[in-house]
Amino acid sequence: MKPSIPQGTRDFSPIEVRKRQYIFQTLKNIFECSGFQPLETPAMENLSTLMGKYGDEGDRLIFKILNNGLDNIEKRAKIEAGFLQILSGKNTSDITERALRYDLTIPFARYIAMHQNDIAFPFRRYQMQPVWRADRPQRGRYREFWQCDCDVVGSTSLLNEAELLCIYQNAFHKLQIPDISVKLNSRKILAGLAELADAPNQLTDITVALDKLDKIGWDGVKRELEQRGISEKGILAIEKITQIEGNNDTKLRELSVIMQGIEIGQRGIEEIQQTLHYYETLKQENWQGQIVIDFSLARGLNYYTGIIVEVTTGAVKMGSIGGGGRYDDLTGLFGVKGLSGVGISFGIDRIFDVLDELQLFPQNLTSTTQVLIINFGGENEPYALSVLQYLRAKGIASEFYPDAVKFDKQMKYANKRGIPFVLLLGDDERANQKVSLKNFNTGEQKLMSLNEVVETISANV
């Protein structure tokens, strides 16, 4: 059998895993510094937990897990009828009751509902785990991919939105990704837009169409709005607002004039203004990215109710690499009312692709091993093993080549692995209880004590 993996999934080599760990560790340090706590949830959830939370399109992309016992002959008719239901877009517990998680937000809301009495609110959590979507694989879009979320639940303060914008700023500054735009809008503004378009009950239709703007352009969005029954006057109003230009203050002032008398739209404008005020106070200096108000930003997920964000980079042709927003009653889906939350997500796989394409990963990620001890065999082996034990006890990541093969082969191994130092422990070194340390980067080789080896390697890490 020819070995293969499912379409839309990937293997990660050791160097790729190290690069991914670099991203995770960078983000983890930022989250922890901001007071967020780690959380993990199961890979699978009850199907009832997930269905109906992502809109019709999202529901179709949920990977469902078949129940056990579907080979039961006595239940064959019922099982066959169940499969027909699934093929028609419906679901039945006779066939499936569980599914792989689609994102981290709904499982987080379910966790809050189950553990509300044990949690100190506001609850600040971060979570880094894989999710699965039965999407069509393409560049930057996978069926299995990692998300990295951080959320604040149990507070309605817009200070939380501002803090999350600062986390985006800090993260992309430390990862050195250029030309970052953090797009900002509000579902309240979109609701006001629906009122302005004389379609207050078609907010979902409007947001689903606008969410495709980057993919199909305005002409495509216009056709979809027409198909969804939005009037020509309404479409013109949507086009006018989504194409407002200028800096953030200019955009908000112009929109405020257009939306005079539309209360929900005005609330959305005020919330963005307050969030940006907090952000200006909290933000770090010397960041090359920008916060950009974009009234076409929709974020098609149904649970958003307030400010929404999305992150893109102009340095690489790629979709969004982050996004999120405010959800006022997400836990209400599980019977816990009155808990508002806001969160953002990092698209780890796309961020990896961006860093890789721009060659922005640090060079020292090639290998965790700092020194390779060359194996000369014979009586030198016990001395080499004692040196190995000593270096590891001192916190120096060390390897001893297991076979006493040709010197050239061992050196090529160290070079291919990207190990920066090699130790030569021959007869003379053993007799004098010394070692010869060779620096692969400079080519310099020097006889020294073990303490000097530790100091030299530590100084170059």
C-alpha positions as CSV (number, residue, x, y, z in Angstrom):
1,M,0.0,0.0,0.0
2,K,1.3,3.4,-0.9
3,P,1.5,5.6,2.2
4,S,-0.6,8.7,2.2
5,I,-2.4,11.1,4.5
6,P,-6.0,12.5,4.2
7,Q,-6.3,15.5,1.9
8,G,-6.2,18.8,3.8
9,T,-3.9,17.5,6.5
10,R,-0.1,17.7,6.9
11,D,2.8,16.0,8.6
12,F,5.3,18.3,10.3
13,S,9.0,17.5,10.3
14,P,11.1,18.2,13.4
15,I,12.2,21.6,12.2
16,E,8.6,22.5,11.3
17,V,7.5,21.4,14.8
18,R,10.1,23.6,16.3
19,K,8.9,26.5,14.2
20,R,5.4,26.0,15.3
21,Q,6.5,25.7,18.9
22,Y,8.2,29.1,18.4
23,I,4.8,30.6,17.5
24,F,3.0,28.9,20.3
25,Q,5.6,29.9,22.9
26,T,5.6,33.5,21.7
27,L,1.8,33.7,22.0
28,K,1.8,31.8,25.3
29,N,4.2,34.3,26.9
30,I,2.0,37.2,25.8
31,F,-1.2,35.6,27.1
32,E,0.4,34.7,30.4
33,C,1.8,38.2,30.8
34,S,-1.8,39.6,30.3
35,G,-3.3,37.3,32.9
36,F,-4.9,34.7,30.7
37,Q,-5.1,31.0,31.9
38,P,-4.7,27.9,29.8
39,L,-7.6,25.6,28.9
40,E,-8.1,22.4,26.9
41,T,-11.3,20.7,25.8
42,P,-11.9,17.3,24.1
43,A,-11.3,16.8,20.3
44,M,-14.9,15.6,20.0
45,E,-18.1,17.2,21.3
46,N,-21.7,16.1,21.3
47,L,-23.2,17.0,17.9
48,S,-26.0,18.9,19.6
49,T,-23.4,21.2,21.2
50,L,-22.0,22.2,17.8
51,M,-25.0,22.2,15.4
52,G,-26.8,25.5,14.8
53,K,-24.0,27.7,16.1
54,Y,-22.2,28.4,12.9
55,G,-24.9,29.1,10.4
56,D,-26.1,26.7,7.6
57,E,-22.7,26.8,5.8
58,G,-20.7,26.1,9.0
59,D,-23.0,23.2,10.0
60,R,-22.3,21.5,6.6
61,L,-18.6,21.7,7.4
62,I,-18.7,19.8,10.7
63,F,-17.0,16.4,10.7
64,K,-19.5,14.0,12.1
65,I,-18.4,10.8,13.9
66,L,-20.5,7.6,13.1
67,N,-22.0,5.8,16.0
68,N,-20.9,2.3,16.9
69,G,-23.2,-0.6,15.9
70,L,-24.2,0.5,12.4
71,D,-23.7,-3.0,11.2
72,N,-26.7,-4.2,13.2
73,I,-28.8,-6.2,10.8
74,E,-31.9,-5.8,12.9
75,K,-31.7,-2.0,12.7
76,R,-30.8,-1.9,9.0
77,A,-33.9,-0.1,7.8
78,K,-33.7,2.5,10.5
79,I,-30.0,3.1,9.8
80,E,-30.5,3.4,6.0
81,A,-33.3,5.9,6.6
82,G,-30.9,7.8,8.9
83,F,-28.2,8.0,6.2
84,L,-30.8,9.4,3.8
85,Q,-31.6,12.1,6.3
86,I,-27.9,13.0,6.6
87,L,-27.5,13.1,2.8
88,S,-30.4,15.5,2.6
89,G,-28.7,17.9,5.1
90,K,-30.4,16.8,8.3
91,N,-29.1,14.8,11.2
92,T,-30.2,11.8,13.2
93,S,-28.9,10.4,16.4
94,D,-29.4,6.9,14.9
95,I,-26.3,7.6,12.8
96,T,-24.2,10.2,14.6
97,E,-24.2,11.8,18.0
98,R,-20.7,13.2,18.2
99,A,-18.5,15.4,16.0
100,L,-15.0,16.8,15.8
101,R,-14.9,20.4,17.1
102,Y,-15.3,23.1,14.5
103,D,-13.7,25.8,16.5
104,L,-12.6,26.5,20.1
105,T,-15.3,29.1,21.0
106,I,-18.4,26.9,21.3
107,P,-16.6,24.2,23.3
108,F,-15.3,27.1,25.5
109,A,-18.9,28.3,26.0
110,R,-20.0,24.8,26.9
111,Y,-17.1,24.5,29.4
112,I,-18.2,27.8,31.0
113,A,-21.8,26.5,31.3
114,M,-20.7,23.2,32.9
115,H,-18.2,24.8,35.4
116,Q,-19.7,28.2,36.1
117,N,-19.7,27.6,39.9
118,D,-16.0,26.9,39.9
119,I,-14.8,29.9,37.9
120,A,-13.8,33.3,39.1
121,F,-15.3,35.9,36.7
122,P,-14.2,37.7,34.6
123,F,-12.6,34.5,33.3
124,R,-9.5,35.1,31.0
125,R,-8.5,31.9,29.1
126,Y,-6.3,31.0,26.2
127,Q,-6.5,27.7,24.3
128,M,-4.3,26.2,21.6
129,Q,-5.6,23.0,20.0
130,P,-6.5,21.6,16.6
131,V,-9.9,21.9,15.0
132,W,-11.5,20.2,12.0
133,R,-13.6,21.4,9.1
134,A,-14.8,19.5,6.0
135,D,-13.8,22.3,3.8
136,R,-12.3,22.2,0.3
137,P,-8.5,22.1,0.8
138,Q,-6.5,25.0,-0.8
139,R,-3.5,27.2,0.0
140,G,-3.9,28.4,3.5
141,R,-7.0,26.4,4.1
142,Y,-6.8,22.9,5.7
143,R,-9.3,20.3,7.0
144,E,-7.2,19.9,10.2
145,F,-5.6,23.0,11.6
146,W,-4.7,24.6,14.9
147,Q,-6.5,27.6,16.4
148,C,-5.2,29.7,19.3
149,D,-7.8,31.7,21.1
150,C,-7.9,34.0,24.0
151,D,-11.2,35.2,25.6
152,V,-12.6,37.2,28.4
153,V,-16.0,36.1,29.7
154,G,-18.1,37.7,32.4
155,S,-17.4,41.4,31.6
156,T,-19.1,43.9,29.2
157,S,-16.3,46.5,29.5
158,L,-14.9,47.6,26.2
159,L,-11.5,47.7,27.9
160,N,-11.4,44.0,27.1
161,E,-11.7,44.7,23.4
162,A,-8.8,47.2,23.7
163,E,-6.7,44.7,25.5
164,L,-7.3,42.1,22.8
165,L,-6.3,44.6,20.1
166,C,-3.1,45.1,22.1
167,I,-2.5,41.4,22.2
168,Y,-2.7,41.3,18.4
169,Q,-0.3,44.2,18.2
170,N,2.2,42.7,20.6
171,A,2.0,39.3,19.0
172,F,2.6,40.4,15.4
173,H,5.2,42.8,16.5
174,K,7.2,40.1,18.2
175,L,6.7,37.7,15.3
176,Q,7.9,40.5,13.0
177,I,5.2,40.0,10.4
178,P,5.1,43.2,8.3
179,D,2.2,45.1,6.8
180,I,-0.4,43.9,9.4
181,S,-3.9,45.4,9.3
182,V,-6.3,44.7,12.2
183,K,-9.7,45.4,10.7
184,L,-12.4,46.6,13.0
185,N,-16.2,46.8,12.7
186,S,-19.3,46.2,14.8
187,R,-22.3,43.9,14.3
188,K,-24.3,46.7,15.7
189,I,-23.2,48.8,12.8
190,L,-24.1,46.0,10.4
191,A,-27.5,45.8,12.1
192,G,-27.9,49.5,11.5
193,L,-26.9,48.9,7.9
194,A,-29.6,46.3,7.6
195,E,-32.2,48.9,8.9
196,L,-30.8,51.5,6.5
197,A,-31.3,48.9,3.7
198,D,-34.9,48.4,4.7
199,A,-34.0,44.8,5.6
200,P,-33.8,44.7,9.4
201,N,-34.7,41.0,9.5
202,Q,-32.0,40.0,6.9
203,L,-28.9,40.8,8.8
204,T,-27.6,37.3,8.4
205,D,-28.2,37.4,4.6
206,I,-26.3,40.7,4.4
207,T,-23.4,39.5,6.6
208,V,-23.0,36.2,4.8
209,A,-22.8,38.0,1.4
210,L,-20.4,40.7,2.8
211,D,-18.2,38.0,4.3
212,K,-17.4,36.9,0.7
213,L,-16.3,40.4,-0.5
214,D,-12.5,39.5,-0.6
215,K,-13.3,36.4,-2.6
216,I,-15.9,37.5,-5.1
217,G,-15.6,41.3,-5.2
218,W,-18.4,43.8,-4.9
219,D,-20.1,42.7,-8.1
220,G,-20.4,39.2,-6.7
221,V,-21.6,40.5,-3.4
222,K,-24.2,42.6,-5.2
223,R,-25.5,39.6,-7.1
224,E,-25.8,37.5,-3.9
225,L,-27.6,40.4,-2.1
226,E,-30.1,40.5,-5.1
227,Q,-30.6,36.7,-4.9
228,R,-31.3,37.1,-1.1
229,G,-34.1,39.6,-1.8
230,I,-32.3,42.9,-0.9
231,S,-33.8,45.8,-2.8
232,E,-31.8,47.9,-5.2
233,K,-32.1,50.9,-2.8
234,G,-30.9,48.7,0.0
235,I,-27.9,47.5,-2.0
236,L,-26.9,51.1,-2.9
237,A,-27.0,52.0,0.8
238,I,-24.8,49.0,1.7
239,E,-22.4,49.9,-1.1
240,K,-22.2,53.5,0.0
241,I,-21.3,52.6,3.6
242,T,-18.9,49.8,2.9
243,Q,-16.9,52.0,0.6
244,I,-16.5,55.0,3.0
245,E,-12.8,56.1,2.9
246,G,-10.5,58.1,5.0
247,N,-8.8,57.6,8.4
248,N,-10.7,56.0,11.3
249,D,-12.1,59.3,12.7
250,T,-13.3,60.4,9.3
251,K,-15.0,57.1,8.6
252,L,-16.8,57.2,12.0
253,R,-17.9,60.8,11.6
254,E,-19.3,60.2,8.1
255,L,-21.1,57.0,9.2
256,S,-22.6,58.8,12.1
257,V,-24.2,61.3,9.8
258,I,-25.6,58.6,7.5
259,M,-27.0,56.6,10.4
260,Q,-28.7,59.5,12.1
261,G,-31.8,58.2,13.9
262,I,-30.6,54.5,13.8
263,E,-30.0,53.8,17.4
264,I,-28.3,50.4,17.1
265,G,-25.9,51.8,14.5
266,Q,-25.0,54.8,16.7
267,R,-24.3,52.4,19.6
268,G,-21.9,50.5,17.4
269,I,-20.1,53.7,16.5
270,E,-19.8,54.8,20.1
271,E,-18.4,51.4,21.1
272,I,-15.7,51.5,18.5
273,Q,-14.8,55.1,19.5
274,Q,-14.4,54.0,23.2
275,T,-12.5,50.9,22.3
276,L,-10.0,52.9,20.2
277,H,-9.7,55.4,23.1
278,Y,-8.7,52.6,25.5
279,Y,-6.4,51.1,22.9
280,E,-4.5,54.4,22.3
281,T,-3.8,54.5,26.1
282,L,-2.6,50.8,26.3
283,K,-0.8,50.2,23.0
284,Q,2.9,49.6,22.7
285,E,5.0,52.0,20.7
286,N,7.0,51.3,17.4
287,W,4.5,48.9,15.9
288,Q,4.4,49.0,12.1
289,G,0.9,47.6,11.7
290,Q,-2.4,49.5,11.8
291,I,-5.9,49.3,13.2
292,V,-8.3,50.0,10.3
293,I,-12.0,50.5,10.5
294,D,-13.7,48.5,7.7
295,F,-17.5,48.7,7.5
296,S,-17.5,45.8,5.0
297,L,-16.1,43.4,7.7
298,A,-18.8,41.0,8.6
299,R,-17.4,37.8,10.3
300,G,-20.2,35.5,9.2
301,L,-20.5,33.5,12.5
302,N,-24.0,34.1,14.0
303,Y,-22.9,34.4,17.6
304,Y,-21.1,37.8,17.3
305,T,-23.1,40.7,18.7
306,G,-20.7,43.7,19.1
307,I,-17.3,44.7,17.9
308,I,-15.6,42.3,15.4
309,V,-12.0,42.1,14.2
310,E,-10.0,40.4,11.5
311,V,-6.3,40.4,10.8
312,T,-4.6,40.3,7.4
313,T,-1.1,40.9,6.1
314,G,-0.3,42.6,2.8
315,A,3.2,41.0,2.8
316,V,1.9,37.6,1.6
317,K,-1.2,36.7,-0.5
318,M,-3.1,34.9,2.2
319,G,-6.6,35.1,3.8
320,S,-7.1,36.3,7.3
321,I,-4.6,35.2,10.0
322,G,-6.7,36.1,12.9
323,G,-10.2,37.3,13.9
324,G,-12.8,37.4,16.6
325,G,-15.3,39.6,18.4
326,R,-17.9,40.2,21.1
327,Y,-20.6,37.7,21.9
328,D,-23.2,38.8,24.4
329,D,-25.0,35.6,25.2
330,L,-23.0,32.7,23.8
331,T,-23.4,30.7,27.0
332,G,-27.1,31.3,26.9
333,L,-27.1,28.5,24.3
334,F,-26.4,26.2,27.2
335,G,-28.8,27.7,29.7
336,V,-26.4,30.2,31.3
337,K,-27.8,33.7,30.7
338,G,-26.2,37.1,31.2
339,L,-22.5,36.2,30.6
340,S,-21.0,38.4,27.9
341,G,-17.7,37.6,26.4
342,V,-15.2,38.7,23.8
343,G,-12.4,36.8,22.2
344,I,-9.8,36.7,19.4
345,S,-8.2,33.8,17.5
346,F,-4.9,33.3,15.8
347,G,-4.7,31.2,12.6
348,I,-1.6,29.2,13.6
349,D,-1.2,27.4,10.3
350,R,-1.5,30.5,8.2
351,I,0.8,32.4,10.5
352,F,3.3,29.6,10.0
353,D,3.0,29.8,6.2
354,V,3.5,33.6,6.3
355,L,6.6,33.3,8.5
356,D,8.0,30.5,6.4
357,E,7.5,32.3,3.1
358,L,9.0,35.5,4.4
359,Q,11.9,33.6,6.1
360,L,11.1,35.2,9.5
361,F,11.8,32.3,11.8
362,P,14.9,32.6,14.0
363,Q,17.9,30.8,12.6
364,N,18.6,28.9,15.9
365,L,15.5,26.8,15.6
366,T,17.2,24.2,13.4
367,S,18.2,22.0,16.3
368,T,17.7,21.8,20.1
369,T,21.0,19.9,20.4
370,Q,23.8,22.3,21.2
371,V,26.8,20.0,21.0
372,L,27.6,16.6,19.5
373,I,30.2,14.4,21.1
374,I,32.1,12.5,18.4
375,N,32.4,8.7,19.0
376,F,36.0,7.5,18.7
377,G,35.1,4.1,20.3
378,G,37.4,1.9,22.4
379,E,38.7,3.3,25.7
380,N,37.5,6.8,24.9
381,E,33.8,5.7,25.0
382,P,33.5,5.7,28.9
383,Y,35.1,9.1,29.1
384,A,32.8,10.4,26.4
385,L,29.7,9.1,28.3
386,S,30.9,10.8,31.5
387,V,31.3,14.1,29.6
388,L,27.8,13.6,28.1
389,Q,26.3,13.1,31.6
390,Y,28.2,16.2,32.9
391,L,27.0,18.5,30.1
392,R,23.4,17.4,30.4
393,A,23.5,17.9,34.2
394,K,24.6,21.5,33.5
395,G,21.7,22.0,31.1
396,I,23.6,21.8,27.9
397,A,21.5,19.9,25.3
398,S,24.0,17.2,24.2
399,E,24.2,14.1,22.0
400,F,26.8,11.3,21.7
401,Y,26.9,9.7,18.3
402,P,25.9,6.1,19.0
403,D,28.2,4.3,16.6
404,A,32.0,4.6,16.2
405,V,31.9,5.2,12.5
406,K,34.1,7.4,10.3
407,F,34.8,10.8,11.6
408,D,33.6,12.5,8.4
409,K,30.2,10.8,8.6
410,Q,29.7,12.0,12.2
411,M,30.6,15.6,11.2
412,K,28.2,15.5,8.3
413,Y,25.5,14.4,10.7
414,A,26.2,17.4,13.0
415,N,26.2,19.7,10.0
416,K,22.9,18.4,8.6
417,R,21.3,18.6,12.0
418,G,22.5,22.2,12.4
419,I,24.3,21.4,15.7
420,P,26.6,24.4,16.3
421,F,29.3,22.6,18.3
422,V,31.1,19.3,18.3
423,L,33.4,17.8,21.0
424,L,36.4,15.7,20.1
425,L,37.5,13.3,22.9
426,G,40.5,11.4,21.6
427,D,43.4,9.7,23.5
428,D,45.2,13.0,24.3
429,E,42.0,14.7,25.6
430,R,41.1,11.7,27.8
431,A,44.6,11.5,29.2
432,N,44.5,15.2,30.2
433,Q,40.9,15.2,31.2
434,K,40.2,17.9,28.6
435,V,38.1,18.2,25.4
436,S,38.5,19.8,22.0
437,L,35.5,22.1,21.2
438,K,34.9,22.9,17.5
439,N,32.6,25.8,16.6
440,F,30.9,24.9,13.3
441,N,30.0,28.5,12.6
442,T,33.5,29.9,12.9
443,G,35.6,26.7,12.2
444,E,37.6,27.5,15.4
445,Q,38.8,24.5,17.5
446,K,40.2,24.9,21.0
447,L,41.3,22.5,23.8
448,M,39.6,23.4,27.1
449,S,38.2,22.2,30.3
450,L,34.6,21.0,30.8
451,N,33.8,24.2,32.7
452,E,35.1,26.3,29.8
453,V,32.9,24.2,27.4
454,V,29.8,25.0,29.4
455,E,30.6,28.7,29.6
456,T,31.4,28.9,25.9
457,I,28.3,27.1,24.7
458,S,26.0,29.0,27.2
459,A,27.4,32.3,25.9
460,N,26.6,31.4,22.3
461,V,23.0,30.1,22.8
